[in-house]
Amino acid sequence: MWLAKPETARRVRQRIGTILDWAYASGYRESEAPMRAITNVQHSSGFCGRPLLRPFS
């Protein structure tokens, strides 16, 4: 799904994250959504998950 339909996959991940954030804020989860922690590490390290495509470099 991630490679075939990246926009749909992004939306699904965002919606799941929203639900997990609500569960954490409401006390149903003891920790933050796992993908939030991964995303925070990726952005702080400069890695965004997709390689840059440079066809003419």
mmCIF file as Biopython writes it, N, C-alpha, C and O atoms, coordinates in Angstrom:
data_model
#
loop_
_atom_site.group_PDB
_atom_site.id
_atom_site.type_symbol
_atom_site.label_atom_id
_atom_site.label_alt_id
_atom_site.label_comp_id
_atom_site.label_asym_id
_atom_site.label_entity_id
_atom_site.label_seq_id
_atom_site.pdbx_PDB_ins_code
_atom_site.Cartn_x
_atom_site.Cartn_y
_atom_site.Cartn_z
_atom_site.occupancy
_atom_site.B_iso_or_equiv
_atom_site.auth_seq_id
_atom_site.auth_asym_id
_atom_site.pdbx_PDB_model_num
ATOM 1   N N  . MET A ? 1  ? 0.824  -1.187 0.000   1.0 0.0 1  A 1 
ATOM 2   C CA . MET A ? 1  ? 0.000  0.000  0.000   1.0 0.0 1  A 1 
ATOM 3   C C  . MET A ? 1  ? 0.868  1.251  0.000   1.0 0.0 1  A 1 
ATOM 4   O O  . MET A ? 1  ? 0.537  2.231  -0.667  1.0 0.0 1  A 1 
ATOM 5   N N  . TRP A ? 2  ? 1.963  1.231  0.732   1.0 0.0 2  A 1 
ATOM 6   C CA . TRP A ? 2  ? 2.790  2.430  0.876   1.0 0.0 2  A 1 
ATOM 7   C C  . TRP A ? 2  ? 3.373  2.885  -0.457  1.0 0.0 2  A 1 
ATOM 8   O O  . TRP A ? 2  ? 3.476  4.083  -0.717  1.0 0.0 2  A 1 
ATOM 9   N N  . LEU A ? 3  ? 3.753  1.931  -1.298  1.0 0.0 3  A 1 
ATOM 10  C CA . LEU A ? 3  ? 4.347  2.295  -2.582  1.0 0.0 3  A 1 
ATOM 11  C C  . LEU A ? 3  ? 3.300  2.445  -3.676  1.0 0.0 3  A 1 
ATOM 12  O O  . LEU A ? 3  ? 3.442  3.296  -4.554  1.0 0.0 3  A 1 
ATOM 13  N N  . ALA A ? 4  ? 2.256  1.633  -3.633  1.0 0.0 4  A 1 
ATOM 14  C CA . ALA A ? 4  ? 1.241  1.666  -4.679  1.0 0.0 4  A 1 
ATOM 15  C C  . ALA A ? 4  ? 0.339  2.898  -4.573  1.0 0.0 4  A 1 
ATOM 16  O O  . ALA A ? 4  ? -0.008 3.502  -5.589  1.0 0.0 4  A 1 
ATOM 17  N N  . LYS A ? 5  ? -0.037 3.267  -3.362  1.0 0.0 5  A 1 
ATOM 18  C CA . LYS A ? 5  ? -0.955 4.393  -3.153  1.0 0.0 5  A 1 
ATOM 19  C C  . LYS A ? 5  ? -0.458 5.239  -1.989  1.0 0.0 5  A 1 
ATOM 20  O O  . LYS A ? 5  ? -1.048 5.208  -0.909  1.0 0.0 5  A 1 
ATOM 21  N N  . PRO A ? 6  ? 0.617  5.991  -2.192  1.0 0.0 6  A 1 
ATOM 22  C CA . PRO A ? 6  ? 1.219  6.726  -1.070  1.0 0.0 6  A 1 
ATOM 23  C C  . PRO A ? 6  ? 0.305  7.780  -0.450  1.0 0.0 6  A 1 
ATOM 24  O O  . PRO A ? 6  ? 0.363  8.000  0.760   1.0 0.0 6  A 1 
ATOM 25  N N  . GLU A ? 7  ? -0.527 8.430  -1.241  1.0 0.0 7  A 1 
ATOM 26  C CA . GLU A ? 7  ? -1.422 9.445  -0.678  1.0 0.0 7  A 1 
ATOM 27  C C  . GLU A ? 7  ? -2.456 8.805  0.241   1.0 0.0 7  A 1 
ATOM 28  O O  . GLU A ? 7  ? -2.719 9.315  1.330   1.0 0.0 7  A 1 
ATOM 29  N N  . THR A ? 8  ? -3.039 7.700  -0.187  1.0 0.0 8  A 1 
ATOM 30  C CA . THR A ? 8  ? -4.004 6.978  0.644   1.0 0.0 8  A 1 
ATOM 31  C C  . THR A ? 8  ? -3.335 6.469  1.907   1.0 0.0 8  A 1 
ATOM 32  O O  . THR A ? 8  ? -3.907 6.563  2.994   1.0 0.0 8  A 1 
ATOM 33  N N  . ALA A ? 9  ? -2.128 5.928  1.778   1.0 0.0 9  A 1 
ATOM 34  C CA . ALA A ? 9  ? -1.390 5.418  2.929   1.0 0.0 9  A 1 
ATOM 35  C C  . ALA A ? 9  ? -1.104 6.537  3.924   1.0 0.0 9  A 1 
ATOM 36  O O  . ALA A ? 9  ? -1.221 6.336  5.133   1.0 0.0 9  A 1 
ATOM 37  N N  . ARG A ? 10 ? -0.733 7.708  3.427   1.0 0.0 10 A 1 
ATOM 38  C CA . ARG A ? 10 ? -0.456 8.849  4.302   1.0 0.0 10 A 1 
ATOM 39  C C  . ARG A ? 10 ? -1.713 9.239  5.076   1.0 0.0 10 A 1 
ATOM 40  O O  . ARG A ? 10 ? -1.648 9.530  6.270   1.0 0.0 10 A 1 
ATOM 41  N N  . ARG A ? 11 ? -2.847 9.242  4.396   1.0 0.0 11 A 1 
ATOM 42  C CA . ARG A ? 11 ? -4.102 9.611  5.055   1.0 0.0 11 A 1 
ATOM 43  C C  . ARG A ? 11 ? -4.504 8.589  6.115   1.0 0.0 11 A 1 
ATOM 44  O O  . ARG A ? 11 ? -4.958 8.955  7.199   1.0 0.0 11 A 1 
ATOM 45  N N  . VAL A ? 12 ? -4.335 7.306  5.794   1.0 0.0 12 A 1 
ATOM 46  C CA . VAL A ? 12 ? -4.661 6.252  6.762   1.0 0.0 12 A 1 
ATOM 47  C C  . VAL A ? 12 ? -3.769 6.384  7.988   1.0 0.0 12 A 1 
ATOM 48  O O  . VAL A ? 12 ? -4.252 6.303  9.117   1.0 0.0 12 A 1 
ATOM 49  N N  . ARG A ? 13 ? -2.458 6.589  7.772   1.0 0.0 13 A 1 
ATOM 50  C CA . ARG A ? 13 ? -1.531 6.749  8.891   1.0 0.0 13 A 1 
ATOM 51  C C  . ARG A ? 13 ? -1.906 7.960  9.749   1.0 0.0 13 A 1 
ATOM 52  O O  . ARG A ? 13 ? -1.840 7.905  10.977  1.0 0.0 13 A 1 
ATOM 53  N N  . GLN A ? 14 ? -2.300 9.053  9.088   1.0 0.0 14 A 1 
ATOM 54  C CA . GLN A ? 14 ? -2.699 10.256 9.819   1.0 0.0 14 A 1 
ATOM 55  C C  . GLN A ? 14 ? -3.945 9.988  10.662  1.0 0.0 14 A 1 
ATOM 56  O O  . GLN A ? 14 ? -4.029 10.436 11.806  1.0 0.0 14 A 1 
ATOM 57  N N  . ARG A ? 15 ? -4.903 9.266  10.105  1.0 0.0 15 A 1 
ATOM 58  C CA . ARG A ? 15 ? -6.137 8.977  10.841  1.0 0.0 15 A 1 
ATOM 59  C C  . ARG A ? 15 ? -5.888 8.051  12.018  1.0 0.0 15 A 1 
ATOM 60  O O  . ARG A ? 15 ? -6.451 8.246  13.095  1.0 0.0 15 A 1 
ATOM 61  N N  . ILE A ? 16 ? -5.051 7.049  11.819  1.0 0.0 16 A 1 
ATOM 62  C CA . ILE A ? 16 ? -4.702 6.154  12.922  1.0 0.0 16 A 1 
ATOM 63  C C  . ILE A ? 16 ? -3.989 6.935  14.019  1.0 0.0 16 A 1 
ATOM 64  O O  . ILE A ? 16 ? -4.251 6.734  15.205  1.0 0.0 16 A 1 
ATOM 65  N N  . GLY A ? 17 ? -3.084 7.830  13.616  1.0 0.0 17 A 1 
ATOM 66  C CA . GLY A ? 17 ? -2.376 8.670  14.587  1.0 0.0 17 A 1 
ATOM 67  C C  . GLY A ? 17 ? -3.321 9.539  15.387  1.0 0.0 17 A 1 
ATOM 68  O O  . GLY A ? 17 ? -3.130 9.728  16.589  1.0 0.0 17 A 1 
ATOM 69  N N  . THR A ? 18 ? -4.339 10.070 14.730  1.0 0.0 18 A 1 
ATOM 70  C CA . THR A ? 18 ? -5.328 10.901 15.422  1.0 0.0 18 A 1 
ATOM 71  C C  . THR A ? 18 ? -6.066 10.093 16.483  1.0 0.0 18 A 1 
ATOM 72  O O  . THR A ? 18 ? -6.292 10.571 17.594  1.0 0.0 18 A 1 
ATOM 73  N N  . ILE A ? 19 ? -6.439 8.870  16.131  1.0 0.0 19 A 1 
ATOM 74  C CA . ILE A ? 19 ? -7.137 8.001  17.082  1.0 0.0 19 A 1 
ATOM 75  C C  . ILE A ? 19 ? -6.234 7.648  18.256  1.0 0.0 19 A 1 
ATOM 76  O O  . ILE A ? 19 ? -6.670 7.677  19.407  1.0 0.0 19 A 1 
ATOM 77  N N  . LEU A ? 20 ? -4.970 7.314  17.969  1.0 0.0 20 A 1 
ATOM 78  C CA . LEU A ? 20 ? -4.035 6.973  19.048  1.0 0.0 20 A 1 
ATOM 79  C C  . LEU A ? 20 ? -3.738 8.179  19.939  1.0 0.0 20 A 1 
ATOM 80  O O  . LEU A ? 20 ? -3.583 8.030  21.151  1.0 0.0 20 A 1 
ATOM 81  N N  . ASP A ? 21 ? -3.659 9.371  19.344  1.0 0.0 21 A 1 
ATOM 82  C CA . ASP A ? 21 ? -3.453 10.586 20.143  1.0 0.0 21 A 1 
ATOM 83  C C  . ASP A ? 21 ? -4.642 10.827 21.071  1.0 0.0 21 A 1 
ATOM 84  O O  . ASP A ? 21 ? -4.461 11.192 22.232  1.0 0.0 21 A 1 
ATOM 85  N N  . TRP A ? 22 ? -5.861 10.621 20.559  1.0 0.0 22 A 1 
ATOM 86  C CA . TRP A ? 22 ? -7.046 10.785 21.385  1.0 0.0 22 A 1 
ATOM 87  C C  . TRP A ? 22 ? -7.032 9.776  22.537  1.0 0.0 22 A 1 
ATOM 88  O O  . TRP A ? 22 ? -7.331 10.121 23.681  1.0 0.0 22 A 1 
ATOM 89  N N  . ALA A ? 23 ? -6.681 8.523  22.219  1.0 0.0 23 A 1 
ATOM 90  C CA . ALA A ? 23 ? -6.643 7.486  23.248  1.0 0.0 23 A 1 
ATOM 91  C C  . ALA A ? 23 ? -5.624 7.823  24.333  1.0 0.0 23 A 1 
ATOM 92  O O  . ALA A ? 23 ? -5.878 7.597  25.516  1.0 0.0 23 A 1 
ATOM 93  N N  . TYR A ? 24 ? -4.476 8.362  23.936  1.0 0.0 24 A 1 
ATOM 94  C CA . TYR A ? 24 ? -3.434 8.760  24.897  1.0 0.0 24 A 1 
ATOM 95  C C  . TYR A ? 24 ? -3.939 9.923  25.768  1.0 0.0 24 A 1 
ATOM 96  O O  . TYR A ? 24 ? -3.770 9.909  26.987  1.0 0.0 24 A 1 
ATOM 97  N N  . ALA A ? 25 ? -4.548 10.911 25.144  1.0 0.0 25 A 1 
ATOM 98  C CA . ALA A ? 25 ? -5.041 12.073 25.886  1.0 0.0 25 A 1 
ATOM 99  C C  . ALA A ? 25 ? -6.192 11.699 26.819  1.0 0.0 25 A 1 
ATOM 100 O O  . ALA A ? 25 ? -6.374 12.320 27.866  1.0 0.0 25 A 1 
ATOM 101 N N  . SER A ? 26 ? -6.962 10.690 26.440  1.0 0.0 26 A 1 
ATOM 102 C CA . SER A ? 26 ? -8.101 10.268 27.256  1.0 0.0 26 A 1 
ATOM 103 C C  . SER A ? 26 ? -7.731 9.242  28.318  1.0 0.0 26 A 1 
ATOM 104 O O  . SER A ? 26 ? -8.576 8.841  29.119  1.0 0.0 26 A 1 
ATOM 105 N N  . GLY A ? 27 ? -6.470 8.816  28.327  1.0 0.0 27 A 1 
ATOM 106 C CA . GLY A ? 27 ? -6.020 7.882  29.341  1.0 0.0 27 A 1 
ATOM 107 C C  . GLY A ? 27 ? -6.167 6.413  28.970  1.0 0.0 27 A 1 
ATOM 108 O O  . GLY A ? 27 ? -5.950 5.544  29.814  1.0 0.0 27 A 1 
ATOM 109 N N  . TYR A ? 28 ? -6.532 6.117  27.727  1.0 0.0 28 A 1 
ATOM 110 C CA . TYR A ? 28 ? -6.672 4.729  27.298  1.0 0.0 28 A 1 
ATOM 111 C C  . TYR A ? 28 ? -5.333 4.109  26.895  1.0 0.0 28 A 1 
ATOM 112 O O  . TYR A ? 28 ? -5.218 2.885  26.821  1.0 0.0 28 A 1 
ATOM 113 N N  . ARG A ? 29 ? -4.344 4.923  26.640  1.0 0.0 29 A 1 
ATOM 114 C CA . ARG A ? 29 ? -2.995 4.448  26.314  1.0 0.0 29 A 1 
ATOM 115 C C  . ARG A ? 29 ? -2.014 5.059  27.301  1.0 0.0 29 A 1 
ATOM 116 O O  . ARG A ? 29 ? -2.191 6.195  27.742  1.0 0.0 29 A 1 
ATOM 117 N N  . GLU A ? 30 ? -0.983 4.304  27.645  1.0 0.0 30 A 1 
ATOM 118 C CA . GLU A ? 30 ? 0.014  4.806  28.592  1.0 0.0 30 A 1 
ATOM 119 C C  . GLU A ? 30 ? 1.128  5.572  27.903  1.0 0.0 30 A 1 
ATOM 120 O O  . GLU A ? 30 ? 1.871  6.307  28.554  1.0 0.0 30 A 1 
ATOM 121 N N  . SER A ? 31 ? 1.252  5.406  26.591  1.0 0.0 31 A 1 
ATOM 122 C CA . SER A ? 31 ? 2.333  6.086  25.876  1.0 0.0 31 A 1 
ATOM 123 C C  . SER A ? 31 ? 1.789  6.754  24.617  1.0 0.0 31 A 1 
ATOM 124 O O  . SER A ? 31 ? 0.678  6.484  24.160  1.0 0.0 31 A 1 
ATOM 125 N N  . GLU A ? 32 ? 2.608  7.617  24.093  1.0 0.0 32 A 1 
ATOM 126 C CA . GLU A ? 32 ? 2.289  8.322  22.861  1.0 0.0 32 A 1 
ATOM 127 C C  . GLU A ? 32 ? 2.212  7.333  21.699  1.0 0.0 32 A 1 
ATOM 128 O O  . GLU A ? 32 ? 2.737  6.224  21.797  1.0 0.0 32 A 1 
ATOM 129 N N  . ALA A ? 33 ? 1.572  7.720  20.615  1.0 0.0 33 A 1 
ATOM 130 C CA . ALA A ? 33 ? 1.492  6.865  19.430  1.0 0.0 33 A 1 
ATOM 131 C C  . ALA A ? 33 ? 2.899  6.535  18.937  1.0 0.0 33 A 1 
ATOM 132 O O  . ALA A ? 33 ? 3.717  7.443  18.788  1.0 0.0 33 A 1 
ATOM 133 N N  . PRO A ? 34 ? 3.204  5.267  18.679  1.0 0.0 34 A 1 
ATOM 134 C CA . PRO A ? 34 ? 4.552  4.877  18.275  1.0 0.0 34 A 1 
ATOM 135 C C  . PRO A ? 34 ? 5.040  5.604  17.032  1.0 0.0 34 A 1 
ATOM 136 O O  . PRO A ? 34 ? 6.218  5.947  16.943  1.0 0.0 34 A 1 
ATOM 137 N N  . MET A ? 35 ? 4.162  5.843  16.079  1.0 0.0 35 A 1 
ATOM 138 C CA . MET A ? 35 ? 4.614  6.507  14.861  1.0 0.0 35 A 1 
ATOM 139 C C  . MET A ? 35 ? 4.969  7.971  15.109  1.0 0.0 35 A 1 
ATOM 140 O O  . MET A ? 35 ? 5.773  8.541  14.372  1.0 0.0 35 A 1 
ATOM 141 N N  . ARG A ? 36 ? 4.386  8.583  16.128  1.0 0.0 36 A 1 
ATOM 142 C CA . ARG A ? 36 ? 4.755  9.962  16.469  1.0 0.0 36 A 1 
ATOM 143 C C  . ARG A ? 36 ? 6.203  10.011 16.951  1.0 0.0 36 A 1 
ATOM 144 O O  . ARG A ? 36 ? 6.962  10.907 16.581  1.0 0.0 36 A 1 
ATOM 145 N N  . ALA A ? 37 ? 6.570  9.047  17.772  1.0 0.0 37 A 1 
ATOM 146 C CA . ALA A ? 37 ? 7.941  9.000  18.273  1.0 0.0 37 A 1 
ATOM 147 C C  . ALA A ? 37 ? 8.924  8.770  17.127  1.0 0.0 37 A 1 
ATOM 148 O O  . ALA A ? 37 ? 9.986  9.392  17.086  1.0 0.0 37 A 1 
ATOM 149 N N  . ILE A ? 38 ? 8.576  7.882  16.201  1.0 0.0 38 A 1 
ATOM 150 C CA . ILE A ? 38 ? 9.453  7.614  15.055  1.0 0.0 38 A 1 
ATOM 151 C C  . ILE A ? 38 ? 9.557  8.847  14.174  1.0 0.0 38 A 1 
ATOM 152 O O  . ILE A ? 38 ? 10.650 9.206  13.735  1.0 0.0 38 A 1 
ATOM 153 N N  . THR A ? 39 ? 8.431  9.497  13.911  1.0 0.0 39 A 1 
ATOM 154 C CA . THR A ? 39 ? 8.425  10.694 13.072  1.0 0.0 39 A 1 
ATOM 155 C C  . THR A ? 39 ? 9.252  11.799 13.710  1.0 0.0 39 A 1 
ATOM 156 O O  . THR A ? 39 ? 9.990  12.499 13.015  1.0 0.0 39 A 1 
ATOM 157 N N  . ASN A ? 40 ? 9.138  11.966 15.026  1.0 0.0 40 A 1 
ATOM 158 C CA . ASN A ? 40 ? 9.917  13.001 15.710  1.0 0.0 40 A 1 
ATOM 159 C C  . ASN A ? 40 ? 11.409 12.743 15.593  1.0 0.0 40 A 1 
ATOM 160 O O  . ASN A ? 40 ? 12.177 13.685 15.401  1.0 0.0 40 A 1 
ATOM 161 N N  . VAL A ? 41 ? 11.839 11.499 15.705  1.0 0.0 41 A 1 
ATOM 162 C CA . VAL A ? 41 ? 13.255 11.158 15.574  1.0 0.0 41 A 1 
ATOM 163 C C  . VAL A ? 41 ? 13.725 11.400 14.147  1.0 0.0 41 A 1 
ATOM 164 O O  . VAL A ? 41 ? 14.817 11.927 13.937  1.0 0.0 41 A 1 
ATOM 165 N N  . GLN A ? 42 ? 12.917 11.022 13.169  1.0 0.0 42 A 1 
ATOM 166 C CA . GLN A ? 42 ? 13.289 11.200 11.773  1.0 0.0 42 A 1 
ATOM 167 C C  . GLN A ? 42 ? 13.467 12.676 11.447  1.0 0.0 42 A 1 
ATOM 168 O O  . GLN A ? 42 ? 14.426 13.047 10.771  1.0 0.0 42 A 1 
ATOM 169 N N  . HIS A ? 43 ? 12.567 13.514 11.911  1.0 0.0 43 A 1 
ATOM 170 C CA . HIS A ? 43 ? 12.676 14.937 11.603  1.0 0.0 43 A 1 
ATOM 171 C C  . HIS A ? 43 ? 13.850 15.585 12.335  1.0 0.0 43 A 1 
ATOM 172 O O  . HIS A ? 43 ? 14.493 16.484 11.793  1.0 0.0 43 A 1 
ATOM 173 N N  . SER A ? 44 ? 14.130 15.151 13.530  1.0 0.0 44 A 1 
ATOM 174 C CA . SER A ? 44 ? 15.252 15.738 14.263  1.0 0.0 44 A 1 
ATOM 175 C C  . SER A ? 44 ? 16.592 15.289 13.691  1.0 0.0 44 A 1 
ATOM 176 O O  . SER A ? 44 ? 17.591 15.995 13.831  1.0 0.0 44 A 1 
ATOM 177 N N  . SER A ? 45 ? 16.624 14.105 13.040  1.0 0.0 45 A 1 
ATOM 178 C CA . SER A ? 45 ? 17.874 13.634 12.462  1.0 0.0 45 A 1 
ATOM 179 C C  . SER A ? 45 ? 18.043 14.074 11.015  1.0 0.0 45 A 1 
ATOM 180 O O  . SER A ? 45 ? 19.099 13.858 10.421  1.0 0.0 45 A 1 
ATOM 181 N N  . GLY A ? 46 ? 17.004 14.693 10.439  1.0 0.0 46 A 1 
ATOM 182 C CA . GLY A ? 46 ? 17.086 15.149 9.065   1.0 0.0 46 A 1 
ATOM 183 C C  . GLY A ? 46 ? 16.618 14.123 8.054   1.0 0.0 46 A 1 
ATOM 184 O O  . GLY A ? 46 ? 16.624 14.400 6.854   1.0 0.0 46 A 1 
ATOM 185 N N  . PHE A ? 47 ? 16.210 12.940 8.506   1.0 0.0 47 A 1 
ATOM 186 C CA . PHE A ? 47 ? 15.725 11.901 7.605   1.0 0.0 47 A 1 
ATOM 187 C C  . PHE A ? 47 ? 14.217 12.023 7.509   1.0 0.0 47 A 1 
ATOM 188 O O  . PHE A ? 47 ? 13.529 12.003 8.530   1.0 0.0 47 A 1 
ATOM 189 N N  . CYS A ? 48 ? 13.691 12.150 6.297   1.0 0.0 48 A 1 
ATOM 190 C CA . CYS A ? 48 ? 12.249 12.324 6.117   1.0 0.0 48 A 1 
ATOM 191 C C  . CYS A ? 48 ? 11.565 11.074 5.582   1.0 0.0 48 A 1 
ATOM 192 O O  . CYS A ? 48 ? 10.356 11.102 5.353   1.0 0.0 48 A 1 
ATOM 193 N N  . GLY A ? 49 ? 12.288 9.982  5.374   1.0 0.0 49 A 1 
ATOM 194 C CA . GLY A ? 49 ? 11.651 8.745  4.974   1.0 0.0 49 A 1 
ATOM 195 C C  . GLY A ? 49 ? 11.701 8.432  3.496   1.0 0.0 49 A 1 
ATOM 196 O O  . GLY A ? 49 ? 11.653 7.262  3.115   1.0 0.0 49 A 1 
ATOM 197 N N  . ARG A ? 50 ? 11.794 9.427  2.666   1.0 0.0 50 A 1 
ATOM 198 C CA . ARG A ? 50 ? 11.851 9.178  1.234   1.0 0.0 50 A 1 
ATOM 199 C C  . ARG A ? 50 ? 13.162 9.746  0.699   1.0 0.0 50 A 1 
ATOM 200 O O  . ARG A ? 50 ? 13.533 10.874 1.023   1.0 0.0 50 A 1 
ATOM 201 N N  . PRO A ? 51 ? 13.853 8.970  -0.111  1.0 0.0 51 A 1 
ATOM 202 C CA . PRO A ? 51 ? 15.091 9.512  -0.694  1.0 0.0 51 A 1 
ATOM 203 C C  . PRO A ? 51 ? 14.770 10.579 -1.728  1.0 0.0 51 A 1 
ATOM 204 O O  . PRO A ? 51 ? 13.728 10.530 -2.382  1.0 0.0 51 A 1 
ATOM 205 N N  . LEU A ? 52 ? 15.651 11.520 -1.868  1.0 0.0 52 A 1 
ATOM 206 C CA . LEU A ? 52 ? 15.473 12.530 -2.890  1.0 0.0 52 A 1 
ATOM 207 C C  . LEU A ? 52 ? 15.751 11.920 -4.256  1.0 0.0 52 A 1 
ATOM 208 O O  . LEU A ? 52 ? 16.737 11.205 -4.436  1.0 0.0 52 A 1 
ATOM 209 N N  . LEU A ? 53 ? 14.896 12.201 -5.200  1.0 0.0 53 A 1 
ATOM 210 C CA . LEU A ? 53 ? 15.098 11.693 -6.539  1.0 0.0 53 A 1 
ATOM 211 C C  . LEU A ? 53 ? 15.789 12.775 -7.368  1.0 0.0 53 A 1 
ATOM 212 O O  . LEU A ? 53 ? 15.270 13.880 -7.524  1.0 0.0 53 A 1 
ATOM 213 N N  . ARG A ? 54 ? 16.941 12.448 -7.883  1.0 0.0 54 A 1 
ATOM 214 C CA . ARG A ? 54 ? 17.708 13.383 -8.694  1.0 0.0 54 A 1 
ATOM 215 C C  . ARG A ? 54 ? 18.071 12.703 -10.013 1.0 0.0 54 A 1 
ATOM 216 O O  . ARG A ? 54 ? 19.174 12.172 -10.146 1.0 0.0 54 A 1 
ATOM 217 N N  . PRO A ? 55 ? 17.162 12.712 -10.988 1.0 0.0 55 A 1 
ATOM 218 C CA . PRO A ? 55 ? 17.412 11.967 -12.210 1.0 0.0 55 A 1 
ATOM 219 C C  . PRO A ? 55 ? 18.544 12.533 -13.075 1.0 0.0 55 A 1 
ATOM 220 O O  . PRO A ? 55 ? 19.124 11.802 -13.878 1.0 0.0 55 A 1 
ATOM 221 N N  . PHE A ? 56 ? 18.860 13.794 -12.927 1.0 0.0 56 A 1 
ATOM 222 C CA . PHE A ? 56 ? 19.869 14.399 -13.784 1.0 0.0 56 A 1 
ATOM 223 C C  . PHE A ? 56 ? 21.128 14.803 -13.035 1.0 0.0 56 A 1 
ATOM 224 O O  . PHE A ? 56 ? 21.874 15.662 -13.507 1.0 0.0 56 A 1 
ATOM 225 N N  . SER A ? 57 ? 21.383 14.195 -11.866 1.0 0.0 57 A 1 
ATOM 226 C CA . SER A ? 57 ? 22.589 14.565 -11.126 1.0 0.0 57 A 1 
ATOM 227 C C  . SER A ? 57 ? 23.755 13.689 -11.498 1.0 0.0 57 A 1 
ATOM 228 O O  . SER A ? 57 ? 24.852 13.864 -10.968 1.0 0.0 57 A 1 
#
